[in-house]
Amino acid sequence: MADKEAEKPVGEEEETDLNYQPPAQKSLQEIQELDKEDESLNKYKQALLGAGPVIADPSVPNVQVTRLTLVCDKAPAPITMDLTGDLEALKKQNFVLMEGVDYKVKIHFKVNKEIVSGLKYVHHTYRKGIRVDKAVYMVGSYGPRVEEHEFMTPVEEAPKGMLVRGGYHIKSYFTDDDKTDHLSWEWNLNIKKEWTD
């Protein structure tokens, strides 16, 4: 049953039709060419969009998710996963989170060529093959730049108690309004009584 759910496009299952039609996609070049005679608008576009495309190489994806970090002040070491390497290796790795601690999810990503609108981070949490949670975080819209963008989720509390301790399998997706799958990966989280338990 969980396999059939994974075949659905991200965010499709619970979305309602709001009759929203996104505007036609315009390239960064087209946006920069509009209203060239308006000096104040040009300064505003320069502040928002920068000088132009950061990477002209067509083989480089427009959005690159580089890493995800579970930010927790009480953690003995940073809980970071590198998303530029072997994503299959992440499935075998277990990240530990102590029960009851407050944490945030921090995502680092780059936008290389064109403006991307409506970025979302979605993760489905499974325990023993059954989905127990779904979280959707609206990241926002971003233009290209050399530096990485960062997004931090609101504070959450890790579950606590004997019944919730154990292993969780998480399927994460980084997508946008156009339902483009920029990155999908799976990882494991263990909720433990102590950090080194």
C-alpha positions in Angstrom: 0.0 0.0 0.0 2.8 2.4 0.8 4.4 1.7 -2.6 1.2 2.9 -4.4 1.3 6.1 -2.4 4.8 6.8 -3.4 3.8 6.6 -7.1 1.5 9.6 -6.7 3.0 13.0 -7.5 4.1 14.9 -4.5 1.3 17.0 -3.0 -1.4 15.6 -5.2 -3.3 13.5 -2.7 -4.8 16.2 -0.5 -4.7 19.3 -2.7 -8.0 20.9 -3.6 -8.7 22.7 -6.9 -8.6 26.4 -6.1 -8.9 27.5 -9.8 -5.5 29.1 -9.4 -3.6 29.5 -12.7 0.0 30.5 -12.3 1.2 33.2 -14.6 3.1 32.2 -17.7 6.7 31.4 -16.9 9.2 34.1 -18.0 12.9 33.7 -18.3 15.2 35.8 -16.2 16.4 37.5 -19.4 12.8 38.4 -20.3 12.2 39.9 -16.9 15.4 41.9 -17.0 14.5 43.3 -20.5 11.1 44.6 -19.3 10.8 48.3 -18.6 14.4 49.0 -19.2 13.8 52.8 -19.2 12.5 52.8 -15.6 15.6 53.5 -13.5 14.0 52.7 -10.1 12.5 49.5 -11.4 15.8 48.5 -12.8 17.5 49.1 -9.4 14.8 47.0 -7.7 15.2 44.1 -10.2 19.0 44.3 -9.7 18.5 44.0 -5.9 16.1 41.1 -6.2 17.6 39.2 -9.2 21.2 40.1 -9.2 23.2 40.7 -12.3 22.1 37.7 -14.3 22.2 33.9 -14.5 24.8 32.4 -12.2 25.4 29.3 -14.2 25.0 29.2 -18.0 25.8 25.4 -18.3 22.6 23.7 -19.4 23.5 20.4 -17.8 23.4 21.9 -14.3 19.9 21.7 -12.8 18.2 25.0 -11.9 17.7 24.0 -8.3 20.3 22.0 -6.4 19.6 20.9 -2.8 22.9 20.6 -1.1 22.2 19.6 2.5 19.7 19.2 5.3 20.5 19.8 8.9 18.4 19.0 12.0 19.2 22.0 14.2 19.1 21.2 17.8 20.8 23.1 20.6 21.1 20.0 22.8 22.6 17.8 20.1 26.2 16.7 20.9 27.2 17.2 17.2 25.6 18.7 14.1 23.0 16.3 12.5 23.7 17.0 8.8 23.1 15.0 5.7 25.0 15.8 2.5 22.6 15.7 -0.4 25.1 16.2 -3.2 26.6 12.7 -2.8 25.2 9.2 -2.9 21.6 9.4 -1.8 21.3 5.6 -1.7 23.9 5.6 1.2 21.5 7.9 3.2 18.9 5.0 3.3 21.4 2.9 5.2 22.5 5.6 7.6 20.6 6.3 10.9 20.4 9.7 12.4 19.7 9.9 16.1 17.4 12.5 17.8 16.7 12.4 21.5 13.1 12.2 22.5 11.4 15.5 23.6 14.0 17.9 22.2 13.2 21.0 20.2 14.6 21.0 16.7 14.3 22.8 13.4 15.0 21.5 9.9 17.4 23.7 7.9 17.7 23.2 4.1 20.5 24.6 2.0 19.9 24.9 -1.7 21.1 26.9 -4.8 19.1 28.4 -7.6 21.3 28.5 -10.7 19.6 29.8 -13.8 16.0 30.9 -13.6 13.6 32.2 -10.9 11.8 29.3 -9.2 8.4 29.9 -7.6 6.6 28.1 -4.8 9.4 25.8 -3.5 8.2 23.3 -1.0 9.8 20.8 1.3 7.6 17.8 1.9 8.4 14.8 4.1 6.4 11.7 4.8 7.3 9.8 8.0 6.8 6.0 8.2 6.9 3.7 11.1 6.9 -0.1 10.4 5.7 0.7 6.9 2.7 2.8 7.9 2.7 6.6 7.3 2.4 8.3 10.7 3.0 11.9 9.6 3.2 14.3 6.6 4.8 17.7 6.8 4.7 20.3 4.1 6.8 23.5 4.4 6.3 26.4 2.0 9.9 27.5 1.3 9.1 30.4 -1.1 10.2 31.8 -4.4 13.9 32.5 -5.2 16.1 33.9 -7.9 19.5 32.7 -9.0 22.6 33.8 -7.1 26.1 32.4 -6.4 25.5 31.9 -2.7 23.3 29.2 -1.2 19.9 30.0 0.0 18.8 28.7 3.4 15.4 27.8 4.7 14.6 27.0 8.4 11.3 25.4 9.5 9.5 26.5 12.7 10.5 24.8 15.9 9.1 21.3 16.4 9.3 18.9 19.4 10.5 15.4 18.9 8.0 12.8 20.1 8.7 11.4 23.6 7.7 8.4 25.5 8.4 4.7 25.4 5.8 4.0 22.6 7.4 6.5 20.1 11.0 5.5 20.6 12.5 3.6 17.7 13.1 3.8 14.0 11.3 6.0 11.5 11.8 6.0 7.7 11.4 9.4 6.1 10.8 10.1 2.4 11.7 13.7 1.6 10.9 15.8 -1.5 11.9 19.2 -2.6 9.4 20.4 -5.2 7.8 23.6 -6.5 4.4 25.0 -7.8 5.0 23.4 -11.2 5.4 20.0 -9.5 9.0 19.7 -10.6 10.8 17.1 -8.4 14.1 18.9 -7.7 15.3 16.2 -5.3 13.8 13.2 -3.6 15.6 11.1 -1.0 15.0 8.7 1.8 16.6 8.6 5.3 16.2 7.0 8.7 15.7 8.7 12.1 15.9 7.0 15.4 14.2 8.5 18.4 16.1 7.5 21.5 15.9 8.2 25.3 19.4 9.6 25.2 21.7 10.8 22.4 24.1 7.8 22.8 21.5 5.2 23.9 
